[in-house]
């Protein structure tokens, strides 16, 4: 084991995306490092942002075959200024994964991981082998497979980060959009366990059924004619004043703030021409709709719309709280934090045009897993 395959994404200054597999050398681990044979790594929306960027993959072309496959797709000239920092750089992809530690450095922390199945974070996971610091590996409980541990970081810690943010900012219940996703299902289980009120916004009756089947209490369908009334009622019942929005563009953030204001005014003791004095917050953490965020200001002056990302949140809470959240995830990987995959593919299959079209749909309930050493 001196080299291994790694999936690379390159966007050229000329406006072309290029995906390929590179043979990379596997470095010897330093004292506090380990070499992990990567056995499972998920394709998350955050990974697609780096893998495909704003390229038009519907018109992508391919050359070569197997490990020599190269995918090319156009990137619009208008998007290039926003990509300046990555242009003409071949970039490794994959935020998280799991596998077996096959080599370890001399430190006690590294040696303790040798031969163990671990979950990992640190990028560049769409690869057959990964050299990492021991602290970026989380040993999995006995009997847990790499596939079960692969999605241990992004979705579980994002869901826990939402409830932690809610508590730290003085709210008592929360709203989540695109709520039937893998992450949304985890969030429901967390809120049921912790006694937190959660309002789930979905986009179809089929998605509503997914959540009701796992005992979600408040589910509102944005495609229903009664959506705004249903949302207000759920907000009255829960008292939710903070929302995490995976949609991003369009009017939904504004609709949520409006419904929060109406719900608060239903229980207000006296009228204020400046609206409710209770702060209402929407955090946008995804971009399922890449259009403009449209705000119609009819919800007073005590409100905010901002961005929320997992990594800055973890940096803010510090190492002891990070460890607490990580341990909760690892102890419940087969229950609360279980992920479900539509298909497991190899690195070469990840470059198949039909497969790219399937995982780039980002369809609710459909999640792809890469097994880098498959085949």
N, C-alpha and C positions, 0 to 999 in steps of 0.2 A: 504494500500500500504506500506508494510514493506520489501517485497522482489520482485525481478523481474528477468527475464531471461536475460542472456548475452552470446553472442557467444564467444567462446574461442579457441585459436590456440596454440598448444603445439608441440614443436619439441624436442624429447628426444635425449640424448647423444647416444643412441643405433641406431639412424638414422631412427626414425619413427615419422611422423606427426600424430597428433591426433586432430580432431575437435569435439567440443561438446558444449552443452548448460549448463551453470552453473546457479544455483539460487544464487543471490547475494543480500546482505542487502542494502537497500536504506537509506543512512545516512540522518540525519536532516540537512537542509542547514545552513551554517554559515551566519553571518550578510550580507555579500556581495554575497551570493550564491543563486541559485534557483534550484528547481527540475523540470526537463522537462520530460513529457511523450513523448517518441520518436515515431513519426508517420511515418517518411520516412527518409531513409538513403541510398545513392547510393553505388554501387560497382564500384570503380575506379581502374585503373591499379595499383595505389600506394597502395590500400587496398589489392589487390591480392598478392602483394609482402609479406605482413605480414600474411595474411590469409593462403596462400598455400605454401609460400616460394618456394624452388626449388624441392618440392616433385613431384613424378611421380603419378599424380592423375588419369592417364589413367588406372592404375592398382589398384586403391583404393578399399577398402572393407568397408562394413558398418555393424553395429550391432545395435540392439534395434530399436525403432520406435518413431515417434513424438518427444516430448521434450527429450526423452532418447536416441536419435540417437547418435552414435559415429562413426565417419569416420576415417579410418586409411590408411596411404599411406607411401611408402618408400621414404627416402631421401638418396641420394648417400653419401658414406663415404667421397668422394672428396669435397663435399659441406660443410661438418660439420665445418671445421676450420673457414669458413667465417661467421658462425652462432654462434660462441662461446658465444657471449654476451646474446643470448636468449635461449640457450639450457636448457631444464628441467624447463622452466618458462612458466606457462599458461598465455597467453597474450590476452587482449581484443583488438578488431579490429573495424575499421570504423572511418575515418577521419572527416566526416562532416554529418550533418543531420538537421532535422527540427521537431518541435513538439510544444506542448502546455505547458506553465509554470503552474504547478499545486501546487507548494509551493514556498514561497519566504522568504529570510532572512529579517532582520529588517531594513537594509539600504534603503535609498530612491531609489537608483539605482535598487536594487532587487525588492522592492515593486512595482516599476513602470512597471515591466514585468509580474506581476501576472495575469494569465488568457489570456495572449497574445500568439499568434503564433509567434515563433522565429526560425531563422536559428542559427545553433550552429557549433562551431569548438572546437577541443580539444581532439579528439580520443575517443575510447571506445563507438562508436555510435551504434554498432550492439547490442543494448540492449533495454529493454522496458522502462527503466528510466535512466536519467543521471543527476548527481549533478554537476553543473558548476558555475564558477564565472560569475557574471552578465555581465562583459565586454566581455565575450566570446559568448554572445548571441546578435543577431541582430534582433530587432523587424521587422516583415514583414508588408508591407503596407496592409491596409484593403482589404479584398477580395482575398488575396493571400493564396493558400493552402500550407500545409506542403510539399506535393509532388512537388509543383512549387518552393518552397524555399530550397529543400533538397540539391541540387547541387550548392549552392550559392558561395562556397568558392574555391574548388580546381581548377576546370576548368575555371570559370570566372576570378579569380585573377591570374591564370597562364597566360591566354591570355592577360590580361591587363599588367601583369609583363613583357611580351615579348615586347610590344610596349614601355613601360616605360624604359626597359633596352636599347632598340634600341636608344631612344632619349638621354638617359644619357651617352651613349658611342659614340655619335656623328655620328650615321648612319641615313640614311633618308628613307630606305625601308628595308623590311625583307623577308626571305624565311621560309616556314614552311613545314615539311614533315608529312606524314600520315594525310594529311590536310583535309580529308573528315569526320574526327571524330567530336563528339559533340564539343570538344574544338576548332577544326579547323573551324567549322562553326561559332562559336562565334567570333573567331579572324577575319574572313572575315567581319562580321558585324561591329566590332570595327573599322577596317581599312577603310571600306567604310564611316563610320560616321566621322572619324577623318582625311580623306584625305591622308591615308598612303598607299604607294605602297606595295603590298603583292604578292609574288610568291608562289603558292600552288603546292606542289609535291604530287601526288597521285600514286596509284599502279595498277589502272585498269580504263578502260573507264567508268564503272558504277560509280566509285568514282568521276571521273571527272564530270559526269552529275549531281551528288548531288550538287557539288559546283557551277556549271554553272546555276543551277536552283535557286540559291540564289544570283545571280548577281556577282559571283567571276570573276575578270577581267583577271587574269593570272593563268591558270591551265595547268600544264605539267604532263604527264603520264610517269612514269619511266619504264613502260612495253612496250612503243612504241619504234620502231627502231630509230626514230628521237629525242629521249629524250634529248641528250646532246645539239643538235642544238636548240631545243625548249627552253631549260633551258637558254642557252646563250642569246637568243633573248629576253626572259622575263626579264633577268637581265639587258640587255642593256636598255630596256624600263623603268624599275623601278629604276635602280641604286642601287639595294639591295646589301649590303655588310655584312649583318649579317643573320645567319640562326639558327633556333631552330629545332633540329632533334629528333623526337620521336622514330626513328628506332634503332639508336645506333650502332650496329655491322655492318660489311660489308664495302662496298666501297662508300656508298652514301655521307658521309661527305666529302670525298676526291673529289668525282665528283662535289659537289657543289663548293668547293674551286677552283677547276680547271676552272669551268664555270665562276666563278666570275673574275678570272684572265684574261680569254679570253675576257670577256665583258669589263673589265677595259682597256685592251690593244687596243681594237677597237677605243677608244677615246683618247688614250695617245698621247701627243704632241711630246715626244721624247723617244727613246729606252733606257731601263736600263737593264743591264745584271743580275741585282739582282731581276728583276721583278717589278711589280707595287709597289709603295710606299704606296698605300692605304691599311690600315689594313682590312683584311678579317677574319671574326670570325664565327665559328660554335659552338653553344652550344648544347650538348647532354642532353636531359632531360627525355628520355625514353629508354626502352630496348626491343622493339618489336623483335629485333634480338639480342640475348644474346651472339653472337659470338664476335670475336676480331674486333676492329675498324681498318680498313686497309687504310693506308695513302700512296699515291704515290705522292711524293713531286715534283710537277711541277708547283707550283704557287708562285714562288718567296720566299721572306723571311718575308713578312709582313702578317702573318696569325696566327691564334690561334684556337685550339680545346680544349674545356673544358666542365665541367659539369655545369648544371644550375638547381637549385631547388627553389621552391616557398618560403619555410620557411626562408632560409638565406636571400633571396631577401627582404622579408618583414621586417626582422630584420634590414637590412641595411638602408631601406628608412625611418624607424621611424614611430611613432604612428600617427602624423598628416596626412602623405601621405597614410598610411594604411586606415585611416578613410575615406579619400577622395575616394579611390578606392572602398571600401566596400559600400559606399553610392551610387556610380554609379551603382554597380551591383544590389543592392536591388531595386533601382528605375527603373530598366529595366529587371526584372526577367521574364516578360511575352513576351519580345521582343528580344532584343540583346542577353540576357543570358538565354533564355529558353532552357531547356534540354528535351530530348525525350527518353522515356523508352520502351524497348521491352516487359518487363514483371515486375509485382510487386509480390514479394514472401514474405512468412513469415520467421521467424528465423528457424523454423524446415525445411521448404522447401529449405532453403539455404544449408542444409546438404544432400539433395537428390543428388545421384551420377550423374544422367542425367542432373540435373540443374547445378551442379558444372561444368560438362563438357561444358555446354552451355555458362555460364558466363566466364569461363576460356579461351574460344576461343579468347576473346578480339576482336571480329569482329567489323570492322568499322560500325558505325550506330546502333550497338546493345549494349544497356546499361540496366543493371538490377537495380531495386529499392527494397530494403528490407523495409517492413512495420512490425516493431518488435511486434506491438500489434495486428496484423492480426491473426484471428483464435484463 
